[in-house]
Amino acid sequence: MSAGPILPLTDESSPALDIYRQFRGLIVSGQLGAGERLPTVRQTASDLGVAPGTAARAYKLLERDGLVVTRTAAGTRVAEAAAVLPRSVVKRIRDLVAEAESVGADADDVIDVLRVIWQAGFAASAQPEDGRPVTG
């Protein structure tokens, strides 16, 4: 896999879901391109210290979502039709990460805030940078 090693698993959820989220993030951000081969299930399990069945569940979730295709002789590869976030979105996410790191923000805090804003609907909670509420 050319995108580098997978990060260690977090304790927030099931290991299979963590593996799924990590590969999904690599795929939708374009860091793993269409046709690129994922490590074998056994290699992923070994690298992350989980049971092969756990890694296999993660791969099945990726396949279910159309992000990867598994073929017996060819292994598991990123699907040609895998959706990739627009470059502008990935750039803004990278900018957010750089800014958060520069001020010493905790990654989990940034992710939690992003989820809350996303779930609340950004348009409904949008505020200009000066902090004043948006009025209609």
KEKOL-49427 format. One line per 5 residues: number of its first residue (from 1); for each residue z, x, y of C-alpha. Coordinates in Angstrom, 1 decimal. Layout:
N
NUM = Z X Y | ... $
//
This chain:
136
1 = 0.0 0.0 0.0 | -1.1 1.6 3.3 | 1.4 -0.2 5.5 | 4.4 1.9 4.4 | 7.4 1.1 2.4 $
6 = 9.0 -2.4 2.4 | 12.3 -2.6 4.2 | 15.5 -2.9 2.2 | 16.4 -6.5 1.4 | 18.7 -8.5 3.7 $
11 = 21.7 -10.5 2.4 | 20.7 -13.7 4.4 | 18.8 -15.4 1.6 | 17.5 -15.0 -1.9 | 15.9 -11.7 -2.7 $
16 = 12.7 -13.3 -3.7 | 12.4 -15.1 -0.4 | 13.2 -11.8 1.4 | 10.4 -10.1 -0.4 | 8.0 -13.0 0.3 $
21 = 8.9 -12.9 4.0 | 8.3 -9.2 4.2 | 4.9 -9.3 2.6 | 3.9 -12.4 4.5 | 4.8 -10.6 7.8 $
26 = 2.7 -7.6 6.8 | -0.2 -9.9 6.0 | -0.1 -12.2 9.0 | 0.4 -9.3 11.4 | -2.7 -7.7 10.0 $
31 = -0.8 -4.6 8.7 | -2.1 -5.5 5.3 | -5.7 -6.5 5.5 | -7.9 -8.7 3.4 | -8.6 -7.2 0.0 $
36 = -5.8 -4.6 0.2 | -3.8 -4.3 -3.0 | -0.1 -4.9 -3.1 | 2.2 -2.8 -5.3 | 2.6 -4.1 -8.8 $
41 = 5.5 -6.5 -9.4 | 7.3 -3.8 -11.4 | 6.8 -1.2 -8.6 | 8.1 -3.7 -6.0 | 11.1 -4.5 -8.1 $
46 = 11.9 -0.8 -8.7 | 11.5 0.1 -5.0 | 13.8 -2.7 -3.9 | 16.3 -2.6 -6.7 | 15.7 -6.2 -8.0 $
51 = 14.7 -7.6 -11.3 | 11.0 -7.9 -12.0 | 11.4 -11.7 -12.2 | 12.6 -11.7 -8.6 | 9.6 -9.8 -7.4 $
56 = 7.3 -12.0 -9.5 | 8.8 -15.1 -7.8 | 8.0 -13.6 -4.4 | 4.4 -12.9 -5.5 | 4.1 -16.5 -6.7 $
61 = 5.2 -17.8 -3.3 | 2.6 -15.6 -1.7 | -0.1 -16.9 -4.1 | 1.0 -20.5 -3.5 | 0.5 -20.1 0.2 $
66 = -2.9 -18.6 -0.3 | -1.9 -15.2 1.1 | -2.7 -13.2 -2.1 | -4.9 -13.5 -5.1 | -3.8 -12.1 -8.5 $
71 = -6.4 -11.1 -11.0 | -5.5 -9.5 -14.4 | -7.5 -6.3 -14.0 | -7.5 -6.1 -10.2 | -3.8 -6.7 -9.5 $
76 = -2.6 -8.6 -6.5 | -4.6 -8.4 -3.4 | -4.5 -9.9 0.1 | -6.7 -13.0 0.1 | -9.9 -12.9 2.1 $
81 = -8.9 -16.1 3.8 | -5.4 -15.0 4.6 | -4.6 -16.2 8.1 | -3.8 -13.4 10.6 | -2.0 -14.0 13.9 $
86 = -4.2 -13.4 16.9 | -4.0 -9.9 18.2 | -2.5 -11.2 21.5 | 0.4 -12.7 19.6 | 1.1 -9.6 17.6 $
91 = 0.9 -7.5 20.8 | 3.5 -9.7 22.5 | 5.8 -9.5 19.5 | 5.5 -5.7 19.5 | 6.3 -5.8 23.3 $
96 = 9.3 -8.0 22.6 | 10.6 -5.6 19.9 | 10.1 -2.6 22.2 | 11.9 -4.3 25.1 | 14.8 -5.5 22.8 $
101 = 15.2 -2.0 21.4 | 15.2 -0.5 24.9 | 18.1 -2.6 25.9 | 20.0 -2.2 22.6 | 19.6 -5.7 21.5 $
106 = 20.4 -6.5 17.8 | 17.3 -7.4 15.8 | 19.1 -10.3 14.1 | 20.1 -11.7 17.5 | 16.5 -11.5 18.7 $
111 = 15.2 -13.2 15.6 | 17.9 -16.0 15.8 | 17.0 -16.7 19.4 | 13.3 -16.7 18.7 | 13.9 -19.2 15.8 $
116 = 16.0 -21.5 18.1 | 13.5 -21.4 20.9 | 10.6 -22.0 18.4 | 12.4 -25.0 16.7 | 13.4 -26.5 20.0 $
121 = 9.8 -26.3 21.2 | 9.1 -23.7 23.8 | 7.4 -26.1 26.2 | 10.5 -28.3 26.3 | 12.8 -25.5 27.0 $
126 = 10.6 -23.2 29.1 | 12.1 -21.6 32.1 | 10.6 -19.2 34.6 | 11.9 -15.6 34.5 | 14.2 -16.3 37.5 $
131 = 16.2 -18.6 35.2 | 15.5 -21.8 37.2 | 14.6 -24.9 35.0 | 11.0 -26.0 35.0 | 10.7 -29.3 36.8 $
136 = 7.9 -31.8 36.1 $
//
